[in-house]
Amino acid sequence: MLELQNISKTFFPGTVNERRALVNLSLRLEKGDFVTVIGSNGAGKSTVLNAITGRLKIDSGDILIDNVSVRRWPDYKRARFYGRVFQDPMAGTAPDLTIEQNLALALQRGKGRGLALGLNSKRRAFFKEELEALGLGLENRLSARVGLLSGGQRQALSLLMAGFTQPSILLLDEHTAALDPQRAAHVTQLTERIVGESGLTTLMVTHNMEQAIALGNRLIMLHEGQIIHQLEAEEKKKATVEDLLERFANIKGAVLSDKQMLG
Ligand SMILES: Nc1ncnc2c1ncn2[C@@H]1O[C@H](COP(=O)(O)OP(=O)(O)OP(=O)(O)O)[C@@H](O)[C@H]1O
């Protein structure tokens, strides 16, 4: 469960560069909710994710994970509650470590143990099984350096790692945006499967409206740091890319990227 209670964040307050990135934003995700987040450039999407992880301190409001307020917790203390997959395939994995070392690290995450403790035959068998399910042949490359993998393979691995520890909340930060259409489609499918199988509570930022409609059970649209439109289960099922584009067209000052315009 994740709850954002009236969170606000202003950059450079009181200066000519003042920018209100989040304005009294409230959102509650029940266990198993999968919420897709869309919004124009500068709407506050990344700021929301950074506020949840503690990378950014909010000015006011509160953030609860599993009913515990984490607002005053430093980012390292929050790390065991969430998994995050970034847009940049290079960001979520360690390129100089092997596939199995990366997986072992993910498994140890938040437990304060060393890498050496992470590998034994039982674990290797588990890793192989998990990798096999990705359908990319990575189960035969356990000792390959992750830096040698393609962007799509790394994103699939990041996703697997993020879901490994059954985090209270999974944060997906435009995680398919840097991939070519075919790989993006594969990682989108994997997302659906991994989230679905584990029933992970998920918040996914995307610029792709088709993906925002296809995945998840709820959708929110952000603009100028506020939620300006929400679609719940049944409404979301009926929504179309055209509906969303029309909403954007009616927002004064909303700037959509080419990717968003193309769906
Ligand atoms: N570290 C920062 N310092 C100053 N201003 C910032 C900072 N981070 C974000 N902002 C501003 O806060 C607002 C929200 O930014 P944010 O990155 O959350 O938007 P976004 O919805 O993720 O946009 P995009 O789709 O372009 O990535 C923007 O006006 C942005 O310029």
The ligand as an ORCA input file, in Angstrom:
! r2SCAN-3c Opt
* xyz 0 1
  N      16.092     19.265     -9.469
  C      15.281     20.205     -9.960
  N      15.578     21.512     -9.856
  C      14.749     22.452    -10.320
  N      13.585     22.205    -10.944
  C      13.234     20.940    -11.116
  C      14.062     19.857    -10.643
  N      13.451     18.688    -10.949
  C      12.315     19.023    -11.593
  N      12.170     20.363    -11.682
  C      11.030     21.071    -12.279
  O       9.849     20.562    -11.692
  C       8.823     20.412    -12.696
  C       8.408     18.946    -12.750
  O       9.497     18.199    -13.291
  P       9.466     16.623    -13.528
  O      10.822     16.226    -13.950
  O       8.873     15.961    -12.347
  O       8.445     16.509    -14.751
  P       8.073     15.237    -15.638
  O       6.583     15.161    -15.640
  O       8.817     14.055    -15.170
  O       8.565     15.717    -17.072
  P       9.192     14.925    -18.320
  O       8.074     14.180    -18.945
  O       9.647     16.058    -19.175
  O      10.294     14.068    -17.814
  C       9.420     20.938    -13.979
  O       9.031     22.270    -14.134
  C      10.899     20.827    -13.771
  O      11.574     21.803    -14.511
*
